[in-house]
Amino acid sequence: MERRRFLSCSCVVGFGILIAILVAKISISQGEELDMGIRIPPNSRTPLISKLESMKKLELKKGDTHALLPDIKLQLYRLGYIEGNAGADDGLFDERLEAGLRLYQSSFNLPVTGFLDGPTIHSLSLPRCGREDVRGGAALMLLPRKQWMAGQWNLIAGQKKWTSSSNLTYAFSSTIGSVQSPILSEQDIRSAMAAAFYTWAAVVPLSFKEVDSFEDAMIKIEFLEGEHGDGWAFDGVLGILSHAFAPEDGRFHLDRAEIWTVSLQRTSSSDAVDLQTVALHEIGHLLGLDHSNVPHSIMFPSLPPRVVRRFLSEDDTMGAAALYGNPPPGPPLFSSQPQSCSHCSAFILILVFLSILLS
């Protein structure tokens, strides 16, 4: 019944809205970038990012010492590249750091030198997902593949996926109100998330529906800061942006300190991060996908600020199909609000188009 009502009379209204937005888009593109006055002082960035910025012209190798090496060791430890004690008080470039850097460089398609060189420092300085790249000594983006497996997608250990239901619900905690700003409203956040869920719903046989009850929702979305009780601490502007847990845990956390936006035209901040792009990545984890080393895939771990990726790559869709198979024919089933009317699916399509137009 929902599919039969997918396109309703609201499409007429939606078409009018799209025309209006197209006109606005053209007008803005011909003028200067809209700026809402948001400015981020350099010292607001996470300390590691600021320190790495000062190291880009350095090249360090085994046997060298540097005051910033403890921070780099700690970062590599958190991502799984260095095992055991991270040696946070040790400024020596030792064998463990060299081995960890080689593994990192291989995972991120960098020249494998074992040095802390310019390309490696640049890669380490990029904002990223907080999930580890190496688990149990195995580099997840370098796992051997069977001949019949196309792409570089990876699945979370145990091939975890949603089996209890194919109709998934999600909700926001009250923390959604803490990230509102002149460049981001609560409705902006809900719309960006709805568009991201809708994108995945088009390639997997699952439906997604926003509900009011945070406690009862299967997927729980929160904006948090610093240590927040799950072992994956946030670190301020840039650095670690977000993380999400494997099925069927459902926890989806975003760093409240980030300069989140749904349109780069609303701010000239060099540290702005596109919310919908990050949501697409973390929903991939919620569905059971792990990191990929395909640079332009949604499941690639890093995302430079002011970069927008709102489409799934072939690598992403192949990974999803390996877990869930292909979706049934026809448009995805989707509802953005718990008591929404039958026009809801058309409204979500409008939101998807708007997010693309304003990116």
C-alpha positions in Angstrom: 0.0 0.0 0.0 2.9 2.4 0.9 4.5 1.7 -2.5 1.2 2.5 -4.3 1.0 5.8 -2.4 4.7 6.6 -2.9 4.1 9.5 -5.3 1.1 11.6 -4.2 -0.2 15.0 -4.7 2.6 16.3 -2.6 4.9 15.8 -5.6 3.2 18.8 -7.3 4.2 20.9 -4.2 7.6 19.3 -4.2 8.2 20.1 -7.8 7.5 23.7 -7.1 9.9 23.7 -4.2 12.6 22.1 -6.3 12.2 24.8 -9.0 12.4 27.5 -6.3 15.6 26.0 -4.9 17.1 25.7 -8.4 16.6 29.4 -8.9 18.1 30.1 -5.5 21.0 27.8 -6.2 21.7 29.6 -9.5 21.5 33.0 -7.8 23.9 32.0 -5.0 26.4 30.3 -7.4 26.6 33.6 -9.4 27.4 35.6 -6.2 29.7 35.3 -3.3 29.6 32.3 -0.9 27.0 32.8 1.8 28.7 33.2 5.2 26.8 33.1 8.5 29.7 34.5 10.5 30.9 31.2 11.9 34.7 31.4 12.5 36.8 28.7 14.2 40.0 29.9 15.8 43.0 27.6 15.0 43.5 26.6 18.6 40.0 25.1 18.7 41.2 22.2 16.5 42.1 18.9 18.2 45.7 19.1 19.4 47.0 16.3 17.1 45.7 18.0 14.0 47.4 21.3 15.0 50.7 19.5 15.7 50.7 17.6 12.5 50.2 20.8 10.6 53.6 21.9 11.9 55.3 18.7 10.8 54.4 18.5 7.1 57.9 19.5 5.9 59.6 17.0 8.2 60.8 13.5 7.4 61.6 11.3 10.3 62.9 7.7 10.3 63.9 5.0 12.8 66.3 6.3 15.4 65.1 9.9 15.2 63.5 11.7 18.1 60.8 14.3 18.1 58.6 15.8 20.7 55.4 15.0 18.7 56.2 11.3 18.2 54.3 10.3 21.4 51.1 11.8 20.0 51.5 10.0 16.6 52.2 6.7 18.4 49.1 7.1 20.5 47.0 7.8 17.4 48.3 4.8 15.6 47.7 2.7 18.7 44.0 3.8 18.9 43.6 2.8 15.2 45.2 -0.6 15.8 48.5 -0.1 13.9 50.6 -0.3 17.1 49.8 -3.1 19.6 50.3 -3.0 23.4 51.6 0.0 25.2 51.5 3.0 22.9 54.7 4.4 24.4 53.0 7.8 24.9 55.9 9.1 26.9 58.5 8.0 24.4 59.7 10.4 21.7 61.9 7.8 20.0 61.2 6.6 16.4 61.5 2.9 17.2 60.8 -0.4 15.4 57.2 -0.5 16.5 56.5 2.9 15.0 58.3 2.0 11.8 56.2 -1.2 11.5 53.0 0.6 12.3 53.7 3.3 9.7 54.4 0.7 7.0 51.1 -1.0 7.7 49.3 2.4 7.7 50.9 3.4 4.4 49.9 0.1 2.8 46.3 0.5 4.0 46.0 4.1 2.7 47.7 3.4 -0.7 50.8 5.5 0.3 54.4 4.9 -0.7 55.5 2.3 1.8 58.7 3.8 3.3 58.4 3.3 7.0 59.2 7.0 7.3 57.1 9.7 8.8 57.1 11.7 5.6 54.9 14.4 4.0 52.2 12.2 2.4 51.9 10.1 5.6 51.7 13.2 7.8 49.0 14.7 5.5 47.0 11.5 5.6 47.3 11.2 9.4 46.1 14.8 9.8 42.8 14.2 7.9 39.6 14.0 9.9 38.2 10.4 10.0 36.0 7.8 11.5 37.0 6.6 14.9 36.7 2.8 14.2 40.0 1.0 14.1 41.7 0.0 10.8 43.6 -3.0 12.4 42.0 -5.5 14.6 43.8 -8.5 16.2 46.9 -7.7 14.2 44.9 -7.9 10.9 44.8 -4.9 8.6 41.1 -4.8 7.7 41.7 -2.9 4.5 44.3 -5.4 3.3 42.5 -8.7 4.0 43.2 -11.3 1.3 40.3 -11.7 -1.1 38.9 -14.6 -2.9 39.2 -14.5 -6.7 35.4 -14.2 -7.2 35.1 -11.2 -4.9 35.2 -7.9 -6.8 36.0 -4.6 -5.1 37.9 -3.8 -1.9 34.9 -3.6 0.5 35.2 -5.3 3.8 32.7 -6.7 6.3 32.8 -6.4 10.0 34.2 -9.5 11.7 31.7 -12.3 11.8 29.7 -10.8 8.9 27.3 -9.3 11.3 24.1 -8.0 9.8 20.5 -7.2 10.9 18.5 -10.4 11.1 16.0 -9.6 13.8 14.1 -7.3 11.4 14.3 -5.8 8.0 12.3 -2.7 9.1 14.8 -0.7 11.1 13.9 2.3 13.3 16.1 5.2 14.3 15.8 8.1 16.7 17.8 11.1 18.0 18.6 11.7 21.6 18.0 15.1 23.1 21.6 16.0 22.2 20.4 16.9 18.7 19.5 20.3 20.2 23.1 21.0 21.3 24.5 21.3 17.8 22.0 23.8 16.4 23.7 27.0 15.0 23.1 29.7 12.5 24.3 27.3 9.8 22.5 24.1 11.1 19.0 23.7 12.3 17.4 20.6 13.9 15.4 20.1 10.7 18.7 20.3 8.7 20.0 17.4 10.8 16.9 15.3 10.5 16.8 15.9 6.7 20.5 15.0 6.2 20.1 11.8 8.2 16.9 10.9 6.3 18.6 11.4 3.0 21.5 9.2 4.1 19.3 6.4 5.2 17.3 6.7 2.0 20.5 6.3 0.0 21.3 3.0 1.7 17.6 1.8 1.5 18.0 2.0 -2.3 20.6 -0.7 -2.3 19.6 -3.1 0.5 16.4 -4.9 1.3 15.8 -2.9 4.5 13.6 0.0 5.4 14.3 2.9 7.8 11.8 4.9 9.8 12.4 7.7 12.3 10.5 7.2 15.6 10.0 9.4 18.6 11.3 7.0 21.3 15.0 7.1 21.6 14.9 4.1 24.1 12.8 1.9 21.7 14.7 2.8 18.5 17.0 0.2 17.0 19.4 2.8 15.8 20.2 5.5 18.4 21.9 8.8 17.1 23.7 11.1 19.6 25.9 14.1 19.4 28.6 13.7 22.2 31.9 15.1 23.3 35.2 13.8 24.7 35.0 10.6 26.7 31.4 9.4 26.6 31.6 5.8 28.0 32.1 3.6 25.0 35.9 3.6 24.8 36.1 5.7 21.6 36.6 9.3 22.8 36.1 12.3 20.7 38.8 15.0 20.5 37.4 18.3 19.4 37.2 20.0 16.0 38.4 17.7 13.2 40.3 14.6 14.3 37.8 11.9 15.0 34.4 12.9 13.6 32.2 10.0 14.4 31.8 6.2 15.0 29.1 3.6 14.9 28.8 0.1 16.1 28.2 -3.2 14.3 24.8 -4.8 13.9 22.7 -5.1 16.0 24.1 -2.7 18.5 22.7 0.4 16.8 24.8 3.1 18.5 25.7 6.0 16.2 27.8 8.8 17.7 28.9 12.1 16.2 31.4 14.6 17.7 29.3 17.6 18.9 32.3 19.9 18.6 32.5 19.6 14.8 31.4 22.4 12.5 28.6 20.3 11.0 26.9 21.7 7.9 24.5 20.5 5.3 25.6 23.1 2.8 29.1 24.5 2.3 27.5 27.7 0.9 26.4 28.5 4.4 29.9 28.9 5.9 33.4 29.7 4.7 35.0 27.8 7.6 37.9 25.7 6.4 36.9 23.1 9.1 33.3 22.6 8.0 32.2 18.9 7.7 29.3 17.7 5.6 26.9 15.9 7.9 25.2 13.8 5.3 28.5 12.4 4.0 29.6 11.3 7.5 26.1 9.8 8.1 26.4 7.7 5.0 29.7 6.3 6.2 28.5 5.5 9.7 25.3 3.9 8.4 27.6 1.6 6.5 29.1 0.5 9.8 25.6 0.1 11.3 24.7 -2.2 8.5 27.9 -4.3 8.9 30.4 -2.8 6.5 34.0 -2.1 7.6 36.5 0.3 6.1 37.6 0.1 2.5 40.8 1.4 1.0 39.1 2.7 -2.2 39.8 6.4 -1.7 36.4 7.8 -3.1 34.2 5.1 -1.5 31.9 6.1 1.3 33.6 3.5 3.5 37.0 5.0 3.1 38.0 6.0 6.7 39.1 9.6 6.1 37.2 12.7 4.9 38.9 16.0 4.3 36.9 19.1 5.6 34.7 20.7 3.0 34.5 17.5 0.9 31.0 16.2 0.0 30.3 12.6 -1.0 26.6 11.8 -1.1 26.5 8.8 -3.4 27.6 5.3 -2.8 30.4 3.9 -4.9 30.3 0.6 -6.7 32.6 -0.7 -4.0 30.1 0.3 -1.3 27.1 -1.3 -3.0 29.0 -4.5 -3.7 29.8 -4.8 0.0 26.2 -4.2 1.0 25.0 -6.8 -1.6 27.4 -9.3 -0.2 25.7 -9.0 3.2 22.0 -8.5 2.3 21.5 -9.3 -1.4 19.8 -6.9 -3.7 16.7 -4.8 -2.8 13.3 -5.7 -4.2 12.3 -3.8 -7.4 10.6 -0.4 -6.9 11.4 2.6 -4.7 12.7 2.0 -1.2 10.2 1.9 1.7 10.9 4.9 3.9 9.3 7.1 6.5 11.0 10.1 8.0 8.5 10.6 10.9 6.7 8.2 13.2 3.2 9.5 12.4 3.8 10.8 9.0 1.2 11.0 6.3 1.1 8.9 3.1 3.0 11.8 1.4 6.2 11.1 3.4 8.1 9.1 0.8 7.7 11.8 -1.8 8.8 14.4 0.8 12.0 12.3 1.5 12.7 12.2 -2.2 12.5 16.0 -2.3 14.9 16.2 0.7 17.4 14.0 -1.2 17.2 16.2 -4.3 17.6 19.3 -2.1 20.7 18.0 -0.4 22.3 17.3 -3.7 21.4 20.8 -5.1 22.7 22.6 -2.0 26.0 20.6 -1.8 
